[in-house]
Every structure is written in structure tokens, then in C-alpha cells.
Amino acid sequence: MQENTKKFEVFLNSGLDIYMERIPVFILVILYFVSTEVACNGYIHINNNVQSERRALIDFKSGLTDPNNRLSSWKGNNYCYWHGIGCENGTGFVVSINLRNPYPIENEYGNQSYMNLSGVISPSLIKLKYLKYLDLSFNSFKAIPIPQFFGSMKNLIYLNLSHCGFIGEIPSNLGNLSNLQYLDFSSKYTYHNDFGYSSDFFIKNIEWMTSLVSLKHLSANNVNLSMIGSQWIEVLNKLPMLIELHLDNCNLFRLIPSPSFVNFTSLSVIVISSNGFNSTFPEWLLNVSSLVSIDMRWNFLHGRIPLGLGELPNLLHLDLSWNYLEGNISQLLRKSWKKIEFLNLRKNDLHGSFPSSIGNFCNLQYLDLSYNNLNVSLPDIINGTETCNSKSPLPNLRELDLFRNQLMGKLPNWLGELKNLRRLDLSDNKLEGPIPTSLCTLQRMESLYLGGNELNGSLPNCIGQLSQLKVLNFYSNQLSGTLSEQHFLKLSNLESLELDNFRLNVSSNWVPLFKLRSLYMHSCHIGPAFSAWLQSQKNLQYLFLSNASISSSIPNWFWNTFVNLHSLDLSYNQLQGSIPSSIGNFCNLQYLDLSNNNLNGSLPEIIYGTETCNSKSHLPNLEELCLSDNQLMRKLPNWLGELKNLWRLKLDSNKLESMGNLYTLQHMESLEVLDLSDNQLQGSIPNLIGNLSKLYILNLQNNQLSGTLTEQHFWKLSNLEYLYIDSNSFRLDVSSNWTPPFQLNFLSMGSCHIGPAFPAWLQSQKDLQYLDLSNASISSSIPNWFWNISSNLQYLILSHNQLQGQLPNSNIGEFLPNLYFLSLSGNGITGTIPDSIGHLTFLKVIDFSSNNLIGSIPSTINNCSILNVLDLGNNNLSGMIPKSLDQLQLLKSLHLNHNKLLGELPSSLRNLTGLDVLDLSYNNLSGQIPTWIGTAFPNLVILNLRSNMFSGRLPSLLSNLSSLHVLDLA
């Protein structure tokens, strides 16, 4: 017994493991010596002191709640054999208690909560005078603070209280534990605030830690340290034996302070990730030569990555991912990096070329440079292989991730020499050329991602030799050709396949070796029928066969085979037939898209599956249902209202006629998107639709719906941003002082009866980008407040009402600076067109046609330099056509017909070379029809000069208008 105890003490005194991935090994070794072997040798003499130890343990147990009877062995006198107890040989004194939850991470069976100890921690533990090791981690002492008496257990060497659910302030008297070498009070309970994730488990003052002079390992992950300011670095700098420091997600924020002098002579591991530091990289760390691992991911670090990092002699692990650091990757990787094994610089602002000298990184196992700005070709050759014993480049590299950069050129052959490579991700770059057959030599490859590039040619069939491959992704390239059985010959481990634009040519009785979980074959030619080999893929969870040239009906075996599906996309095919009731068997289905097909018939009245799903509701996990652009008919079935988790429902562009029992919709508490547009729906909308409090988009346009919409229809729709109910026959009936609960971005109520007064509730809609109130029976004037309604407004359509009054003389360009489309046609607006129209410089369409406007066309309109359409027809405008219109170089359509314009056509109009339509009919224009019309407008389709006062001969050059479809000179 004494020999084993000495082993425990020698191990602790020698220092903790310096590499953080090996910490679990350290814990297991302690458990082995202290908790198992120490308790299993020899007879324990029971004396009065030992009886006291037993009573202390019994008292401790009596305060605990133990639902799984983990402490069932705690009975009898020989407590050294009790579960989790370790004793000193010969004396029987308890030296270790290890009651760590054996299921530290919640699994699918919920074992963590089932195995949790909870309750009260008895102060009887103080009586265990020789206790050196205490581990209560991953239990549930929720809503209680760490007991104060822990600070009196002065012989403790190891204390692990992590993930126990403690709250409140961590007691400062833990500073009395001067022998403590390992301290972990990390928390798993966090909440989200404006700065990130925070915790109600906190330290107010960290000074007490300076007394922990023996401390080698400190973990305080997820503990709220926001109140300690910048003093944390000075305090920890006074711990001369500190080897590992873990402060992940501690709300430290601000700058990373510099100590007055660097005393971290033993520090090997520092983890200060997810703190929101807004700082440059702390260069004082370059003076800590003992560093083995640095983890500063998920902060706001900025500035240059210091080149000196590459000269740290012991550095194995560096993670600076998800920051804003800058640097030239070629310069950075030319440094020594003698021992580096793990290098993660993901999601920064690195630029430059991938250096050929990286071949001398003999120990490198993991390299992630994804989400950066590397913008040149990969090197043709890798140098430095002579420094590695294997004489091959990067002999230990297992993962290489260069995802989402701007890499160009071809894939180099040296990639095929990375013999230990398990994962290669070069997706979302600009790589081109064929896929080299050298990749087929990577026999240990498990994940190959080359999607989102410009690769061309065919897929080499030797890919089928990569027997360890689990993920194959060539999606979104310019690859094409035929895939045969040879391409999949040995891919027995394949779980995910992502391809597009190939033609699949396999025998009708082919049964692949793989059992896929994910299959994405968008725009691959698979049809016309469903491939029989799919029946063997019963493990599929994600199946995407959109635009796959399938024109058959969905076979019966399909609905019975893929019961494990989470996502199914068969959109953009020519699927026939109807949707069966057996769709209810898809218990796990979250996403279903059958849009843009030829499915017909009605949706099933009832669906089956509540028995197989162990649920009282249909399709209990369905979140998105898209059946748009089919031939579905008749009514909406009641079971739609039972889809409790559905947030997106799209049934637009079908032939649905009846809303059915829409009262069931009120139960769809998760619904955010409801699109029933472009059907043949009739009847009214129940006001219970106003209960859908999460609704974000409501689209009912282009139906035959009618009835009155009241405030009740909208009363809980506070999240609504998109409302489309145009092209129906609704009548809006709300009070004059109604303020809607929503703030809309898009509002389309064309053909709804809103008037006669202009709707005052619009004053509250300050975020509008699109507004269509056309044909809405409004017969009042446009109020002055309206022109200041929303500075975000881009589309404004008030056409075909009976609007009265004049356009404002004020600078509407100041109030509507982003207006893109302006239509006031078909009203009774009087007065002149204000000069301020020229301040709407983003306008592409102006339609003031069919009003009672008078006066001349303002010359300021030429400031609308990106205008495509100008329609001022059917008014009473007079004067001459402004010469300045020639500055509208992007104009496609000019309508000045049915006015009282006079004078000759200004020759400057010949500069409008992009015109498709020119209609100047029914005016008082005079002079000759200019000859330049025949040469100035090569794309002109309609030319209408009817009913003017032109004279002279018709110019022969009109015959040059080869695109002309309509010519009217009467």
C-alpha cells in the first residue's frame, strides 16, 4: 500500500501532462493508483481513527441523492473497497474520492442525468484529514454554491468540481489550499447575453489564487471572470509552477494585458478562447519558451500574427482560428516550427501563397487555413522533404483544410504523395483543370472535398479504389461524364456522396457496397425511373435528387425504404402521381421538398404513421414542407394543422381550391413562412391566423379569396415582415388609430379595398422597402407624412386608384433616397412634376401615366441617370421635350404620348441608343421626322409617332430599324 501511495505522490510532484489532449490519461493514471490499486492490497486495520473516516463517508453519502445506486457498495466496515474510495496502505486513511459521473457527456440514452449525484455536500469531508484527491465532476449540485469548508481541506492535491452545476461566487478561501496542484471548477451552465455566453458562476476577486503556490493545472472554463478586470494575468503570473491554464469563455473581454515581467517559466498549455478579446496577439507569450499549446480561437484578435510564433522551440499546438488576424502565410510558414503538429489559422485575414517549403513540417498532423484570402496557385513542387526521415512531403499530415480561399490553378500531383492524409478539403476555391489520378493513391483518405471549384473533365474511375473513403464531395464544379460501377468499386465505407451534372450508368441489378447516410446528386441524369439500387440504401438520412430527370411516379418501395430520412429533396423533376398517406411513416423527416414537379390529385385526407412514430401527431419532426409548382387540387387537409414543428409551408402555384378547416392552423405555433399564393383558393381567412405569433412571411396573393380583414387577423403577428395579399378581393376594416404590431419590409395589398382614405396606420411602418397599394380604392390625397414614411423604400406602387392632389414640392429625394421604382399611374393627380424628381437618383422606373399633370417636363429628370423606363403618357404636359433627356443613357422605354408637347424632336435624343420603345404619339410635335431615327436606335421594337404635326418626307433610313415590330406614323 505504501509503495502505491508513493507512486501517486511522485506522479503529481513530477508535473502534469503538458499536452491538453492527454489530460484524460493523466486522470486515469491517478484513478488507477489511488482509487483502485491502493484499495486492493492487504488487510486494513480498523482503529478509532479509521472508524471516524468511515462515519465521515457515511455522513457524506447521506446528503447525496443517488438515483442509479452508484454508491450501493458503501456498506460494511471495509470502506476502502467502496466504489470511488482509495485508502493509504497500512493506516486505512482515505486519500482519494473519485465520484466523477461515468457519463460526462449526455448521450442518446440520457445516461448523464440518470447517473448524476445531487443533493447536499456534507461538511463531514473535513474529517478526512489525509484526503488528497477529490473528484465530483459532471454531477448535478444545481443551484448551490461551492461549500466554504472546501477551503479547509488543506491536504488536497487534486480538486475537480467541474460541470457540477454550482452557482454563485467561488469561495476565496480556496486560496488556503497551498498544496493544491490540480484545480478545475469549470462550468457547463451558460446563458447568452449581448457579449456572448455568460455564467452565473463567477469570481469577483482573483487575488486569493496567489496563495496556490503549488498549482500546476487551473481550469475555469465558462466561469464568469468579467468582474476581475485585467488583474488576472498578474495574479496567474505569480504561480511559478503553473503548467496548464484553461480559461475558455470566461468573459474576460477587452485587451489581453501584459505582465510587468514574465514569470510563466513552466507554462505549457494556455487556453483563453471564446473570450471576445479585442486585442493584438500578446507578444509576451513569445518569451515563454516552455509553451506546447496555445488556444486563442473565437476572439476578436487583430493585427499581424507575429512571425516569432514559428520559433517557439516546443510548440506542438496552435489554434488562432476565428479571429481577424492578418499576415502573409508564405512568410509565416517559412519559420522553423520545429515540432508543430496542429496548426489552425481558420477564418482570419491571411493572404499570400501557399509556400513550397512547407514540406519540411515533418511532424505536422493538422493544418487548417480555411476562410482566408490565399489567392494564388498551389505550388507545383513541395520542398524540404530531405529533412524528414520518410523522404516524402508532410509525412504525418492527416488533415489539410484550405476551404473557401481564392486558390487558383490546377491540383498539383504532390497531393497524391501525402500518404497519411485522411481528410482533404479544397472546396469553394477557384481551382480548375482535371482531377489528377494521383489522388487515387491516397489509400488512407476518408474525406475528400473538392466541391465549389471550376474543375472540369470527368471523374477518374480509380476513385473507386479508395476503400477507406467515407465522404466524397465534388459538388458544383464543371465536371461531367458518366459514372459507372467502377467509380464505386471498393467504396464500402462511403457514407456521404455529393455530386452534380453526371450521368449515372449502372446495371439494373447493381447493389453498391456502400450504405450511405447522405446522397446529393443534384442535376445528375438518374431517370426516367427511380434507380433500383436506391432500395439498398436504407440508412439514408439525407437524400437530394433535385433536377435528376426523373419522370415516373414515386414507387411504393420508396415510402417504406427511407423511413430514417431527415431531409428529402426531389424538386425540379417531372414526378407524376399523388402523395400517398404512407408519407406519415417518415417519423424523423425534417425537410421535404417536392416542388416543381407534376404531382397531381389532392393531398391525402389522412396520413398514417402516428403508431410507428411513437407520437400522437403526424410527421412530428417536420420543419419545412415545400410542394410548390405542382398540380395539386381541392382542399388543404386538416393534418397540416397538426405539424407542430413546421416553420415553413409552401403550397404556392398549384390548383388548390379550398382552405379547408383553416382553424387547425392556429395550432402551428412554430410557423414562420406560409405561402399559398397562385392557387384558386376561395372563401375567407379566419381571424385565428392572427395567433401565429412567429409568422414572418404571409403570402396569399393571386387567389380568389375574399372577406374582411380586421385587426384580429394581425393581433399577434409582431414578427411579420412580408405580407402579400394582393390580387384577391379582401376588404380591410381597421380603426383610424390602429397601430399594427408588426414592422413590415414588404407590403403588397394591390386589389384590396383599403380606401377611400389613405391608410393612416402606414405611418408606423418605418422599415418598408416595397409598398404596393395599387387598385386599392383610395380616393383621397396623398398625405404629406407619406413621403417621409421610410428611407429604405425602394418600390412604391400606388397606381390605379383615384388619388387626388398634387405631388409635393419638397425634396422627396431627401426622404426617399433609395427609391428604385415609382408608379403613380392611373390616378387623378394634378399640378406639375416637381423639379425635386431629379433628386431620386436611384430611380429605374418612373410611371406617372394617366393622370392630370400639367406644365413642362422638368429638365432635372436627367439626374436620374440609371433610369430604364420613363412613362409620362396620358397627361396634359406641354412645352418642348427637354434636350437634357439625352443624359438618360440607360433608358429603354420612353412614353410621352397623349400630351400637348410641341416643337421639333431634339437631336440630342439620338444619344438614347438603348431605346426599345419610343412612343410620342398624340402630341403637337412638328417639323420633319429626323433621319437619325433610322440609325440611332438599333434595338428599337416599337416606334409610335401617330397624331402629331410632322411634315415632309419620311426618311428612308427608317428601313434600317431591323428589330422593329410596331411602326405607327399615322
N, C-alpha and C positions, 0 to 999 in steps of 0.2 A: 504493500500500500504506500509506503514512504517513497519507494522508487517511482511510482506513477505520479505521485503528487509533485515530486521534483521535476518530472518531465513537463508537467503543466506550467510550473513556475519558470523553468528555463525557457520554455517556448514563448511565454509572454515577455520575459525580460529581453529576449533576443530581437524584439521588434515585430510589428505587424506586417503582414504581407503588403508589399508596396504596389502591387498591381490590382486595381479595383475589381477586375473580373474574377480574381481568385479569392475574394473575401469569403464567399461561401465555404471554400475549402478550409480557410482559417477557422471558421466557426465549427465545422465538422470535426476538425482535429481536436479542438478544445472539448467538444462534446465527447469525443472518443476517450480522451484521457481522464476527464473529470467526471462525466456522467455515467460512463459505462465501466471502464476497467477499474477505476478507483473503487467502485462499489462492489466489485465482484470477486475480490481476493480476500480470503481469510475470514476468521471469526471476529465479530465486533463485540468488544467488552462493553456491556451496558452498566454505566455507573450513574451517579446522581446528575453529573453534567450532561450526560447523554440523554437521560430522561427529560431534562429541560429542553434539549434540542427537539426531541420527539413532540413534546407538548407545544412548542412554538410552531412546528409544522402542522399539527392538528388544528391549532387556532387559526393559522393561515388558511388552511383548507376550508374551515367552517364559514369563512366570509365569502368564499367563491361560489359562483353558480357554474355548474359543470354539466351541461345538457347531454354530453356524449360519454359521461363517466370516464373521462380520461384519467381521473385520479382514483379509479377503483382499486388500484393496488395499494393505496395509502391506508393500510390497516395492519394490525400486528405490531410487534416491537421492533423488528429489524428494518427500520426506515431507510437504511442505506440501500435497500433493494427496491424501494418505492420508485415508481416512474418519475424520471426527471431529477432525482436526488443523487448527488455524489458526495462521498464522505472521505475524510482523511484516514489513511490506513493506521490502525492501532489505537486511535483515540475515539473514532466514531463521530468526530465533529463534522457538521455539514459544511462543505466548502463550495458546493455549486447547486444551483437550482435552475434547471432548464425546462420551462413550460411554454416554450415557443409553439405557436399554432403550427401543426404539421402541414396545414394547407395555407401557406401565407398569401396565396393569390386566389381570388374567387374563381372557381371553375364551374363548368356547366351543371354540376350536381349541387352546387351551393354548399360545398363542404366547409368552406371557411367559416361561415356563420354557424354551421352545425357544430364545429369543433371549438368554437370560441369559449374561452373562460371569461367570466364577467363578475360583477359584484363589487365587494369591498376588499381592499388590500389591508390585511391586519398588521398593526404595528408590532405584532409578536415576532416579526422578522428581525427586529433589533436584537433579540436574544440569541440569534445565530452569530456569535462573536467572530467566528472564523470564516464566515461566508465571503468568498472572493468572486464568485461568478453568479450573476443573476440575469436571466433572460425571460422576460414576459412578453416578448414581441408578438405582434399580429393577433392579439386578443382584443376584447371589447370592454374596456373600462370606461364606457362612454360617459361624457358629461361630468367627470370628476377631475380635479387637478392631480398632478403627481404628489403623492403624500410627502409631507415635510420631513417625516422621520427617515426618509432615504438618505438625507444628508448626515445622519448619524452612523451609517454603516461604513465605518472608516477603513475596513479591510478590503472593501470591494476593489477588484482589479478590472472587472468586466461588468458593465451595466447596459443592458439593451432593453429599452422601453419603447421601441419604435412601433408605430402603427397600432397603438393601443386605444386610440380614441380619447386620450387625455385632452382636457381643455384648460384654459386659464394660463396664469403666469407660471413659468418653470421656476421652481424654488431656487433662490440664490444660495441656500446652504448646501447645495450640491458641491459648492466650492470647497467644502470640508473634506472631500474625498481625495486626499492628496496622493493616494496610491493608485488611483484610477488610471488605467491605460486605454481602455476602450469605453466610449460613451456614445450611445445612439438613442436620441429621443425624437427621431423623425416622425412626422405626422402624415397620415393619409387623408385627413379630412380637410378639404379646402373649399372655398367658395369664390365666386367670380366677383371682382369689383372693377372699377374704372382702370386700374393699373395692371390687371391680370388676375391670377389666382392668389387668394389670401387664406389665412387661417386664424381661428380664434384660440390658437395655442401659441404663446408668444413669450418673448424675453424683453423686459423693459431696460435692464441694465446688465451689461455683459462683463463688468469688471470682475465679478466673482470667479470667472474662468481663469484668471491669472494664478489662482492657487492650485490649479490642476497641473502641477509641475511634472507629473509622470505621464501625462496624457499623450498617447500615440495616435489614437483614432477618434475623430469627432464627426458625428453625423447629426445634422439638424435640418434635414430636408423638409420642406413645407412648413417650417416653423416661422411665424411672423417676426422678423427682426427689424421691421420698419422704424421702430422707436429708438433703436440704439445709435442711429446716425452713422458717422464714418469711423467711430472708435473701434469697430470690430477688428479691423486689420492690426491696430496697435496692440490690442489685447492678445490676439492669437499669435502675434509675433513674439510674445513673451513666453511661449510654450516651447522650450528648447528641444523637446523630444517628439514633437508633433510630426507624424508621418503622413497621415491621411486627413483631409479636410473636405467634408461634403456639405455644401450649403445651397442645394438646389431649390429654387422657387421660394426664396425667403424674403422677398420684397425689400431687398437692400437698395435698389434704385440708384439714381444719381451717378456720381463718379466712383470709380474704383480707387480708393485712396492709396497713397504710397506711404509705407512705414518710414519713420525717421531714420532707421537703419535696418538692414535686412538680417533677421536672426533666424530665418527658416532654414537652418542648416541641415535638418533631416527630412524636410518636406518632400514627399514623393508623389502624392496624389492631391490635386486641388480641383474640386468641382464647385463652380459658382454659376451654374447655368440657370436660365429662366428667371433672372432677377430684374430685367429691364434696365441694366446699367447703360447709361448714356455717356460713354467714355471712350477714350482711345485704349488700345491694348496696354495693360500695365507693364511697362518695360522693366520694372524692378524684378519681375519674375525671371528675366534673362540672367540674373545673378544667382539664381537658385539652381546650382548645378546638379543637385540630387533629384530634380523633378523627373518623374517617369510618366506621369499622366496629367494632362491639362484639359479640362472640360469647361468651356465658356459659351456653349451654344445657347441660342434663343435669348439674346440680349440685343442691345442697340449699339454695339461696339462699332466705331467708325475710325476713319484714318487708315494709315498703312499698316499692314502686317509686318512686324519687324523681321528683318532677314536673320537676326540673331537666333530666332527660334530653331533654325536649322542647325545651329552649332551646340545646342544643349546635349551634352555627351550621353545622357541616359534616357532621353525622351523616347518612349515607345508609343504613346497615345496622345494625339492632339485633335481636339474637336472644337472648332470655331464656327460651326455651321449656324445658319440663320442669323446673320448679323449684317452689317453694312461696311465691312472691311474692304479695303482696296489693295491693289498690288499687282505686280507683273508676275504671273505664275512661272514664267521661264526663269526669272531672276531668283524667285523664292525657292524653286526646286533644284537650283544649281548648288545650293549649300550642302553641307555634309550629310545631315540626317542619318547619322551612323547606325542607329538602332531602330528607327521608326518602323512601327508595324501597322499603326492605324492612323490615317490622316483624313480628316473630314473638314473640308472648307466649303461645303454646300451653301448655296443661297447667300453669296456675298457679291462683291463687285470686282472680281478678278478679271484681268484681261491678259492679252499676250498669247504666245504659242505654247503648245504642249512640248516641253523640252525633250530632245532625244537622249539627253544624259540621264534620264530617269531610270535607265537600265541598271544603274549601279545601286538602286534601292533594294538590296538583296533580301532584306527582312520584311519588306512591305507586304502586308496581307490585305489591307483595305484602303482604297483610295476613292474619295468622293469629291469631285469638283463640279457637280451638277448645279444648275441655276446660276451660272456665271456668264461672262462675256468672252469666252475663248473664241476667237474669230478667225482662225487660220486652219490649214490642213493639219491632220495628224502627221508626225514625221514618217518618212519612208523607212528609216532605219532607227533602231534603238541602240545607243552606245552604252558602254560601261559594263557589258556582260562579263568581261575578263575579271572584274573584281569579285564576282560571285562564284562560289565553288562549282555550281552546276553549269557554268558557261552559257546559260540561257537567260534571256531578259526576265527580270522581275520573277524569279523562280518560285517565290512564295505567295504571289498575288492571287487572292481568291475572289475579290470583288473590285470591279472597276466601273465607276459610275460617272459618266460625262453628260448626263441627260440635260436637255434644254440649255445648250450653249449656242454658238453660231459656227460650229465646226464645218469646214467645207472639204472638198476634195474626195478622194476615194478611200475606202477602207484599206489600211496597209496590211501586208502579209504577216508582219510580226505579231499581229494579234493571235494568229494561229500557233505561236510559239509559247504562249502563256499557259503552260501545261497544267498548272494547278487552278486555273481560273474556273470559278463556279458561277459567277454572275457578271454579265457584261451588259451595260445599259448605255447605248449611244443614241437613244431616241430623241426626237424633237431637236434635230440639228439641220444642217443643210448638206449632208453627205450625199454623194452621187456615185454613179457607176454601178457595176455589178457586185453581187455578194461573192467575195473570194471563197474558193473551195478550201482554203487553208483553215477556215473556221471549223470545218468538219473534223479537224484533228483534235479539237478540244474535248477529249473524251470524258472529262470531269464536269463539263458545263451543265448547269442545272437551270439557269435563267438567261435567256438571250433576248434582249430588247433592241430592235433596230427600227421601230416604228417612227412615223413623223419625219421622214427624211425625203430625199429625192432619188433614192436608189432605183435603178432600172434593170431591165433584163428579167431573167427567170430565176426561180428558186432552185439552187442545185439540189439534186435528189440525194446527195451524200449527207444532207442534213438528217436524213433518216437513220444515220449511223450513230447519232449522239444519244446513246442509250440511257444516260442519266438525266436527260433534259426533262424539266418539269414545266417550264414556261417558254413559249415561243411566240414572239411578237414582231411581226413585220408590217403592222397596220399603217395605212396612209403613206404609201410610197408610190412609185411609178412602176412597180413590179407587175408582171403579168405572166401569162402562160398557163400550162396545165399542171395540176397536182395529181400525181399517181400514188399508188400504194407504196411505191419505193420511197417516197418522201417521208413516210411514217413507219418504215420497216421495223425499226428497233426501238421506237419511242414508247416503250411500255410504261414509263414513269410520267408521261406527259399529263399535266393536269389543266393547263391553260393554253389555248391556241387562239391567236389573234391575227387574221389575215384579211385582205380585201383584193378585189379585182382579179381573182384567179378563176379558172375553170376546173372543177373537180371531176376527175375521170377515174372512177373505181368500179370494180365489178359489182354486180347486184347482190352477190353473196359475201362481199367483203366484211369481215369483222375485225376492226382495228385492235391492236394490243392495248391501247391506252384506255383509261377510264377518266374522261375529262370532268372537271368541275366548272370550267368556263370555256365557252366556244363563241368567238366573234368572227363571223365570216360575212361582213357587210360587202355588198356589191360583188360577191362571188357567184358564178353561174353554177347553181346546185340543182335547179329544177329541170323539167317542169314539175316533177313529183317530189315529195319528201324522200330523201335518201334512206334506204332501209338500214344502213349501218348506224344511223342515229339511235335505233332501238337498243343498241348495246350500251349506250351512254346513260345509264340510269343514275349516275352520281351527279349529273349536271345540275348546277345551281344558277348559272348564268348562260343564257342561250340567246344570241343575237344573229339572226339570219335575215336582216333587212335587205331589200333590193337584191334578192337572190334568185330571181327569175322563176319563182315557184308559182304555178298557176292552177294547182289542184286544190281540192278541199283538204282540210286538216284531218289526217286519218285518226280513227278511233284509238289506235295504239298510242298515239301521241299524248292524249289526255291521261292515259294510265301509266305511261312510262316515266314521265318527268314530274312526278309528284314532289320532288325535292327542290324544284325551281324557286329561286328568289326573284329572278328577272327574266322576262321573255319579251323579245322584240322580233316580230315578223312583219314589220311595216314595209311599205313600198314594194309589195309583191302583187300578184293578181289572185290572191286566195279566194276560193269560191265557198259556197255553202253557208251554214249558220254556226253560231256559237252554241255549243251543247251545254246542257245542265251540269255535266260532269266537270265543268271548269271549277266547281266548288271544291274538288279534291285537292286543289293546289293550296294546301294549308300554309305553306311558307312564302307564297308569292307576294312580293312587294311592288313589283313594277310589271305592268302588262301593256304592250303597245302593239295593236293590230291595225293601226291606222293606214290609210291609203291602200286599200285592197278592194275587193269586190264582194265582201261578205254581205249576205242579204238575209231576208226574213226578219223576225223580231228577236229582240233579246229574250232569253228564256224567262218564262214567268217565275219559275223557281229554280234554284240551283242546289245541288246536293253537296255533302261534304262536312256538315257540322258534326257528324258522328266520327269521321276519320280525323278531324282536326282537334278533337277534344275541346271544342269550343261551341258555345251556343250561338255564335254568329258566323255568317258566311265569310269566306276569304278573310280571316281575322287579321292578317298582316298586310293586306293590300294597301299601298300608299298612293300609287299612281295608276290610273286606268285611262288609256288613250285608244278610242275606237273611231277617230275622225275619218272623214273621207271614205265612207263605205256606202252601202245601200240599205242600211238598217231601217226598219219601218216600225210603224204602230207606236206603242207607248213605252214610257220608261217603267221598268219593273220596280216593285216595292223593295226588293232586296238591296237595291243601290243605297237606300237609306240606312242599311244595317252595316255598311262598311265603315266601322268606327274610326279606323286609322287612315282613311283615304284623305289625302290633301289635294290631289289633282284629278279632276274628272273632265275629260274632253270627249264629247259626243258630237262635235260640230260637223257640218257638211254631210249629213245623212238625209233620210226621208222620214224622220220621226214626226209623228202627228200629235201625240198626246203627252202631256206632262205626267199622266198617271196620278198616283196618290203622292203629290209632292210634299204632303205633310210629313212623310218619312224623312225628308231632307233635314229637318230640324235636329235630327239625331247625329248628323255628320259633323261632330264638333271639331274635327281636325281640318275640315275643308278650307283650302286657300284659293284654289282655282276651279271655277265652274264655267265651262264653255259649252253651251247648247246652241250656238249660232248656226245660221244657214241650214235650218231644217224647215219643217212645215208645221211647227207646233202651234196649237190653238189654245184658247182659254185664257185664264188669268193666272197671276202669280200670287200664291198665298203670302200673307204678311209674315208668316213664320220664317220666311227666308231671312228676315232681319235678325234671327237668333244666331246666324252663322258668324260668330264674332271674330273668327280668324280669316274670313274671306278677304282675299287680296285682289282677285280678278273675277269679275262677273260679266259674262258675255252672252247676251241673249239676242243679239242683232240678227236681222234678216229672218224673221219668223212671221207668224200671223197672230201673235199674242195681242191681247187687249186688256181692258180693265183699268182700274185706278190704282196708282201707286201713292201710298201715303207715307207719313213719317215712320209708321210702324214697320214698313218694309226695309228701313235702313237703321233702325234704332240702336242696334249693337254692332254695326259694321264699321267700327273705329279703325280697322286695318285696311279698309277698301282703298285702293289707289287707281284701279282701272275699272270703269263702268261703261259698258257698251250695250245700249238697249235701243239703238236706232232701227229704223225700218220695221217697226211694229206699229201698233195703234194704242199705245199707252196714253193715259191722261195723268198728269202729275198734280196732286192735290195736297199742298202743304201750306202751313200758315205763313203769313208775310214776315214773321220774325223768326222763322225756323233757322237754326244753325245746325248743319249736319255734323255727325260725329266724326266724319272722315275728312281727310285731306287728299283730294284726287290729283293724279298726274294726267290721266286721260279720261275725258268725259265725252261720250258720243250719244246724243239724245235726238238725232235727226228723226223727223216724222212723228215725234211725240208731241202731244198737246200740252204745252207749257204755259202759253200766254193766257190772256192778252198782255199782261205786264211783263216787263223784263224781270227774270228771277232774281230777287234780292239776295237769296242765300248764296249766290255765286261770290259775293263779297268775301266770304270766309275761305275761299279756295285759293290759297296763295302759292300753291305748288303746281298749278296747271301747266302742262306742256301742250296738250291737244284739247281743243274745245270745238265740238260740232253741235250747234243748235239749229241746223237747217230745217226748214219746213216745220217749225215748232209753234206756229200760230201766235207769234209775238207781233203785236201791232203798236207798241209804244216806241218812244225814242230810246236810243242807247244812252244810258246814264253816264255822266262824266266819270264816276268812280270806276266804271268798267275798264277804261283804257289803262288803268293802273292796277289791274287785277293780279297780274303775275309777271314778274320779269323773266320767268322761264318759258313763257308761252311761245310756241313755235308754229302751231297750226291753229288758225281761227277761221271758222266757217259759220257764218250767220245768214247764209243765202236762203232765198225763197221764204221769207217771212213778209210782214207788212211794216217793217221798221220805218220810222219817220225821223224827221230832224236832220241835222247836218253833222258832217264829220268834224271832229274837234280841230281848232286852230293851234292848240298847244302842241308841244314837241312830243308826239307819241313815240318817236324813236327812243326817247329817254326812258319811257315806261316799258316799252316792248322791244328791247334791244336785240332779242334773239328770234324775232318773228320771221318765219320762213314761208308761210302760206297764208294769204289773206283773201277771203272770199266774202263779199257782201252783196252778191248779185241777186237780182230778183226781189228788190225791196222798193221802198218809196223814199229813199234818201235824197235830200235836196242840197242846194248850195254848191260850193266849189270843192275841188280836190285840193286839200291844203298843201302848201309848199313843204310842210314837215314830212310828207310821204317820203321825201328823199333821205330822211334820216334812218329809215328802215333798211339798212344796207345789206342785211342778210336775206331779204326777200327774194324768192324764186318765182312766186306766183302772185300776181295782183289781179283780182277779178271784181271789178265794180260794175259789171254789165247790168243792163235792165234796171236802172234807177232813174232819178230825175236830176242828175248832176248837170250843172251849167258852168260857164266860164271856159277858160282855156286849159289845155293840158300843161301842168307845171313843168318847167324845164328842169327842176330839181330831181325829177324822176330818174334822170340819167345817173344819179349817185347810186341807184340800185344796180350795181354793176354785174351782179350774178343772176339777174332776172332772166327766167326762161319763158314766162307767159305774162303778157300784158293784155288784158281784156277790158276795154272801156266802152264796148259797144252798147247800143240801145240806150243812149242818154241824150242830153241836149248840149253837148260840148260844142264850143265854137272856136274861132281863131284858126291859126295855122298849125300844122304838125311841127313840133319843135325840132330844129336841126340837131339838137343835142341827143336825140334818141339814138344816134349812131354809136354812142358810147356803150350801149347795151349789147356788147359783143357776143353774149351767150344767149341772146333772145332766139327762141324757136317759134313762137306763135304770137302774132300781133293782130289784135282785133280792135279796130277803131270804127267799125260800121255803125250805121244808123245814128249819126250825129249831125252836126251842122258845120263841120270843118270845111275850110276853104283854102284857096291858094294852090300853088303847084306842089308836086311831091318834092321835098328837099332831096337834093342829090346825095346828101350825107347818108340817106337810108341804104345806099348801096354797100355800106360797110357792115350791114347786118347779114353777113354771108351764111349764117347758120339757120336762117329762117326756113321753116317748113310750111307755115301758114301765114298769109298776108291778106287780111280782109279789111278793105277800106270802102266797102260798098255803102250806098245811100248816104252820101255826103254832098258837099258842093265844091269838090275839088275840080280844078280847071287846068288848062294848058294841055300840052301833049303828054301822052303816055311815054315816059322816058325809055330810050333804047337800052339803057343799062340794066333794066329789069331782067332782060333775057340772059345776061351774063353774071349778074351779081349773086343770084340765088340758086346755086346748082342743086340744092336739096328740096326746092320748093314743091310742095304737093298740092296746095290749094292757093289759087290767086283769084280774088274776087274784087273787081273794081266797078261793079254794077251801079247804075243810077248815080253817076256823077256828071260833071260838065266838061269832060275831056274832049279835046278836038284834035284834028289832024289825023295822020295815017297811023295805023297800027304798026309798031316796029316789027320787022321781020325776025329779029333776034329772039322773039318770044318762042320761036320753034326750038331754041336751044334748051328749053326747060324740060329736059328728058324725064324728070321724075314727076312731072305734073299729072295729077289725076283730075282736078277740077279747075276749069278756067271759065270765068264769068265776066264778060266785058259789056253786057247789055246796058 
